Structures are given as C-alpha cells and as structure tokens.
Amino acid sequence: MKTTVIQLEGIESVLSPVGVEKHMCTLPGIHKVETNFMTGTATVYHDESVSLEELKRCVAHCGYACSGECLPEHLTKPGDPPEGIAATMDHTVHAGHVMPAAKEEAAREAHDMSAHAGHVMPAARPSPPADVHAGHEMTAEGGVTGEGEMAAMAHEMGHGAGMSMEGMLRDMRNRFLVSFILAIPVFLYSPLFTDTFGIQLPLPFGLSSEVFSFLLATPAVLYGGWVFYIGAWRGLKNRVLNMAVLVSLSVLAGYLFSVAATFLFEGEVFYEAATLLLAFVLFGHWMEMRARSGASQAIQALMNLTPPKATVIRAGQPLEIPTSEVVLDDVVFIRPGDKVPVDGVVIEGESSVDESMITGESLPTKKNVGSNVIGATINKTGTFKFRATKVGVDTALAQIVKLVQIAQNSKAPSQRLADRAAQWLVIAAVLFSLATFFGWYFLSSAAIPADTSTFVWALTMAITVLVIACPDALGLATPTAVMVGTGLGAQNGILYKNATALEQAAKLQAVIFDKTGTLTEGKPQVVEIMAVGNPLAEDELLRLVASAEQSSEHPLAQAVVEKARAGNLALEAVEEFEAIPGHGLRATVSGRTLLVGNRKLMKDNRIVLDGHAEHAASLEGAGRTVIYAASDGQFAGLIAIADAVRSTAKVAV
C-alpha cells in the first residue's frame, strides 16, 4: 500500500473536505482518506496501481482542485534542463520535463480526460522510467486548469485553479473589505439605525432607502458571498451539509426576502442583517485562513532545508543545476559549507558532515569512500564527490516531511467524534431553524411586538439559529491542536507518528531520552584535566595538547583549543606533525614529542598509564570522551570532554 499527501484547493470550511473523503473512499484501490482543513491537504492510503492523476481527477469530481503531491517545489519541480544534457539522454523524459517527443501524447491524453471529467487537465507528463529519476514524477504543480467546469468555477469564485494559499488569503481579505465597506452605509440607512439612534440620513439621488440599500447590498452579497454559495453547492453535490450551507441559507434568505419586499410587496427589509452577517463571517474566515497559512511554517522550514541548487559533474565539468534536476547516478560535488542536495554514496574524497538536523547527532560524522550521505545535511570540512542514490520524493528529508504531513492529517479518535458531531450539528441547525420559523410564525405570534411583521420576526429568529449553530469551532478545535502540536514537535526534533500518538502522549508515565544534544548543548566541552604532575602540570598539559590540535577541525580538538584560549594560554607553533588515522596524532611542540589520542595509541607506543587506567575507565563509563597524552615517551595525563547539559534540561525533563 502507498501513502500520498496531496494539496487541496478551494477548501472554505471545516466540513468542506468531508465529501472528498466520502467520494474517494468509494473508489477501487483507495483504502483510507484523511483530510486536514488547517493545512488544506489530504493523506490518501491507496494501492500502487492508483496514480496521482487518478487522485487529481477524483478530487476535481468533488468540485475542488488538486495541485499534486505536497512537497517542496525546489525538490520536485524542475526548471529548464541544462544545455546539452537532453541530447545525451536516451529517455524521453528528464527530471520531470515533457520532451518534444512526449508533448503530443500528453496533449492527446489531456484532451481525452476533458471529455470524461468536464475539465482539461494540465499537459500531463508521462511517468518517467524508474531507472532514470524515480521520485520526480510527482510535482507540486498547478492542478486543474483549462476551459472546463473547474476552471470556470474557479474564475467565478475569484480563485485561480492553482492559486496559492497567499493568493486565497488575499482574495478572502478583498471579499471581506468589499462586503464590510458596503455594509456600513447599508446599516446607516437601515430602519434599525434610524430607530436605534433617532438619526435619519438624507438619501442621495432621490432614491428610497430600500432601493438605495438594495444597490449597495447586491454587490456585497454576490461578490462577498459567492465563495460560500459555491461551497454550499459542492457540499450538496457531495451530499454533505457544511458550514457554507448555513451561511448561504442565512444570507440569501435575508437578502431575497428584502428584495421581494422592495419590489414585489410591502414589508420590512433587513439588507443590513444580510450584509453585516456576511462581513462578519468573511472576517472570521479571513482570520481562519491566516491561521492556516501560518500553521504550516514548521513544515515549510523542514522543506527549506534542501538547497535549491546542486553542483554536478557532467562531461567532466562542474555544472550548477536546480536540485530537482539531479537524477539517479549523477555525480555531485560538495565543497566545505555546502548543503548536501540529495541522498547518495561517497565515491571520492573525505570530510565530516553535520547530520544533526536529520539524525539528532550533535557531532559531525566522518565521511569517506563508501559512506552514505543524506540530503539537507551540511558539509563541515573537506571536499568530496558522491553518487546520487535517492532523489526527489525518495530522499530521507522528503520522507520526513511526508511523515509530519501524515501525522498532521491523521485524525485522533476525539477528532473523528467531533467531525461526526459537526455534521449532525449542521443537520440539527437546519431543522431547529425551520422549527423556530414555524414556531414563531404559527404558534407564538402573540409574543411578537405589535409593530413588527410576524414573518419578518420569525425569519429573523430562524436566521439567528442558523448563524449561532455554525459548527466551525467544534470542527477546528482538534485539527488546530494537532497542527500546532506536530508543527512545534517537528521544529524541536520530535516527530509524532499520527494524531492518536499525540493524544496518547498525555498519558505517558516515563520518557526515555536518547541522542546527545537532546538534553545537552550539542557542543563538546572540556570538563576535566588530569595531569600526572611529572612531567607536566595541568595548564602546561592543556597548552601543549591544544598547540598540537590547533590545526585540526575535529570538534573534540576544537573543544581543547577553545578551553586553552579561554584560559589565555599561549599556543606554540607545531614543529613536526603526523596524523595517525583512527588513533590520534604525533607532534613536536616546544621541543617535546607529544602523542595525543585514544588508549589504543598509548598501547601501540607502549605508554604505561600507571594507576590512571581505572580513572579513565570511570570517565568513559560516565559518557566522557577521554583524550590521552604522552610527552617524550611518558604518560602525561588525560583530558575528559563531554557535551554540557543544557540550562533548560531540567525544565525539559
């Protein structure tokens, strides 16, 4: 079974994606679908035989747009291929591009799709051969475009089919501002304002207050509320009563009754109620979408770990290309300070790589020929070349991003219960609204003020019930908590498998901490210096060892050097230096021949530790890294290095 996280567009309310879940689960090969209103994504558990294009068509059938798999564009969306590369490739597709030989076929496929689905899919790329660049076939491109149903609908709503979250946020803000600006004069010229404040404003152009309010309210209701009318239509099409249905019923009931009272019969109008209600609901949705756009910052931070560019060796020359264009078996060149763009195996050179952002290990990892490297890690020292073994969505970072997305989209038991309750609450709201209307109209007319129309009063009460009963808070509570919890966890190096695990975390009785850097600073520091006294004192031992290690970029060596400099010890120049791989070094400093390294180095050079071996063993047992030192053939002492405990460790525990 395969798991795919796709991006949904045009989601207006918490219950909007329910129809997508219901419809997709009826298709063969799809086992489970979990949507997340806060992130605008859906996690689909499906058979390998179900393609991304089929998922897109299914989402489009439900009335929404799908822009593809939710992954960073600079990792999965290629730019133009490098010059000269296409000519050397035997394959039609390179790094996700449609080459000329494939364009006509893609166009024919898109045309055939439009006849079935009522919309034109983008010039769909054929899936590339697995041996070329597995992982590049799924891109975060714009999804449904063209002249068909979805494009027309998106145009009418003011949303482009591929509109980003920022674009939708601006669109919702504009709808709110237009509705609110028009609602103000509608309210100022309404009977409610006149009766409440005793102020009668002069009407322009000799119009009646009803006609003037109609002219102002109409664009507000049509433009501002269109997104809800489309959402209500989609919900009814998918047999789901969502929040958009409630808003549409409330606004249109008040507006249409007022229009009828203006032109067809005598009656009280309340354009102000329809426009103000719409403005307030739009404001709430604008704030909601701002929360959605900000809630995914943790995921975006993970995505941005991958560098946008990579240097590959082609035709024997280094060539800088977008990371998305790195293909399997490409040779990638890495300099000091570079980020590793994709996963691979070192084939030339050696270095140390900071993998803490992926593994949590604070110390850089030594890399040489045959070592595996992980995308998004940082090269510290040295240069090396590696062969790409995993690219695009197959890289370790892409899989981590996917795990976090799956966790955010997963539904805890409490959320499933809340979703069901929200759907029933919508039905109950409609039924209670109808009951309220008929109750006031037929049974409680005596309680209605004498100067108020029975129909208007009953309709006002019914609309009030509809508005108050909107279940957004119920549907938003749990997914918001999961979104924030998993996002903050990802920022702090904690990955939750799913929402159920996050919910169960409240019942934990014990926590086991692993990995240096979780409760420690992640920076090695000298914690103990033990000099034998003869031949060296502690400061002299530290000064000589630091002098010998000052040219090394190893973290442990740097810790010794920093300790010496902090004590204002003058470091000497090294006269002779020999690195002993895997053991340490031999150097001549101030006329002394020094051996600095591990216990094996001491043993190989027949350095007697006297009675200090047990103390060294106790330090190592306490998690310290011990550096042994000998001077002129005699044991001189040892330096213990440890990762200092964070000042916040106590609070964290």
Secondary structure, 3 states (H helix, E strand, C coil): CEEEEEEEECCCCCCCCHHHHHHHCCCCCEEEEEEECCCCEEEEEECCCCCHHHHHHHHHHCCCEEEEECCCHHHHCCCCCCCCHHHHCCCCCECCECCHHHHHHHHHHHHHHHHHHCCCCCCCCCCCCHHHHCCCCCCCCCCCCCCCHHHHHHHHHCCCCCCCHHHHHHHHHHHHHHHHHHHHHHHHCCHHHHHHHCCCCCCHHHCCHHHHHHHHHHHHHHHHHHHHHHHHHHHHHCCCCCHHHHHHHHHHHHHHHHHHHHHCCCCCCCHHHHHHHHHHHHHHHHHHHHHHHHHCHHHHHHHCCCCCEEEEEECCEEEEEEHHHCCCCCEEEECCCCECCCEEEEEEECEEEECHHHHCCCCCEEECCCCEECCCCEEEECCEEEEEEECHHHCHHHHHHHHHHHHHHCCCHHHHHHHHHHHHHHHHHHHHHHHHHHHHHHHCHHHCCCCCCHHHHHHHHHHHHHHHCCCHHHHHHHHHHHHHHHHHHHHCCCCCCCHHHHHHHHHCCCCCCCCCCCCEEEEEEEEEEEECCCCCCHHHHHHHHHHHHCCCCCHHHHHHHHHHHHCCCCCCCEEEEEEECCCEEEEEECCEEEEEECHHHHHHCCCCCCCCHHHHHHHHHCCCEEEEEEECCEEEEEEEEEEEECCCHHHHC
